[in-house]
Amino acid sequence: MKPDPLRGVKGLMRGDLLGLEGYQPIVPLEALSEEVNLPPDKLIKLDGNENPYGCSPRVQRALASYPLYHIYPDPEQREVRRALQGYVGVDEKHIVAGSGSDELIDLVLRLFVEPGDRVINCVPTFGMYPFSTELCGGEVVSVLRDRAYAIDVAAIKEAIDEKTKLVFIASPNNPTGNVAPERDILELVEAGIVVVVDEAYYEFSGVTVAPLVPQHENLIVLRSFSKWAGLAGLRIGYGIFPTLIAEQILKIKQPYNVNLAAQLAVKESLEDLEHLQASVKAILAERERLFAQLKRLKFLKPFPSQANFIFCAVVEGNAERIHQGLKQKGIFVRHFDTPLLRNSLRISVGRPEHTDALMEALSEVGGKRSG
Ligand SMILES: *Cc1c(COP(=O)(O)O)cnc(C)c1O
């Protein structure tokens, strides 16, 4: 078939994708640095939930001296999956690694969702779920969380119909920081659709349903090395799947989806747990200190968090103005002003000196009268 000259190449593209809004990209460190005219090492980046202590030094060393980058990585990820089996406490046949847990979100949707199928999203939450659903031609059904941002199990069950394939539950939720109770998750598993529990922040919450996966055919847990292990830039996450789903995900994924450097980094990280857990502990202690200080500011309402960030409603003044004011001082936080997240900020937990700089800046920026 020849392209219709009147419609051109655009006419050959998927119409549903042309209408997509796309994922809001983050601004890279170098661009931020140029924008505020400060060197990258002077910036305080509290907008990406990244680990302020970096990755394990064992990762740095192993990657610098690895001799076999010219050989393709193992498509079956044997060593990585075996290493993860010990860490997760679930047999390796349930585990598949991805290029970040973002890739696993996409693979799960590809496995289950055909055009016209429905996916339930518990909003407000992480933006990748609707993005990847729409890429697959699925329809996103948004179900509101309650005032404390807890998932509304009754409303989710109410929303399920014959076209519903799957529900996403981030626990802890991004950006609100709260976990979903196990009984809620199990109630949804009983409802028979696929329940995907995204535990990207598990190491900060200590709450998981991973041990329940082998007993259910429709429960999936996703995890990441981006946040707790400081490997966001290397792109490595994994899923814990019922056997049947794990087999299919292994089959449909790109053979070399996880690069060698990322595979090496996982193995080295898991051999340096003591170091990484010390970073996590420092972040947890700092989260509590940051929360106490934010709470003292009368223009902010911080929400309790079980992750490495704190969500704040701006109750007096304007979040965008605070966001801009902090930015001028080289401090970057995430700002939201959407119908479901009005006038609010998400602040990643940094090092103690980052908290100190942030609090000083907030007292200057937030104290002023606002529009
Ligand atoms: C950061 C984040 C991810 C992405 O993890 P990657 O492994 O870096 O792709 C997934 N889910 C949630 C809720 C996140 O906040």
The ligand as an ORCA input file, in Angstrom:
! r2SCAN-3c Opt
* xyz 0 1
  C      10.360      6.423     40.875
  C       9.212      5.524     40.730
  C       9.242      4.447     39.858
  C      10.296      4.332     38.788
  O      11.289      3.502     39.097
  P      12.414      3.158     38.018
  O      12.877      1.836     38.526
  O      13.430      4.240     38.102
  O      11.794      3.060     36.661
  C       8.186      3.557     39.829
  N       7.114      3.756     40.623
  C       7.039      4.810     41.453
  C       5.828      4.977     42.298
  C       8.075      5.726     41.521
  O       7.964      6.802     42.300
*
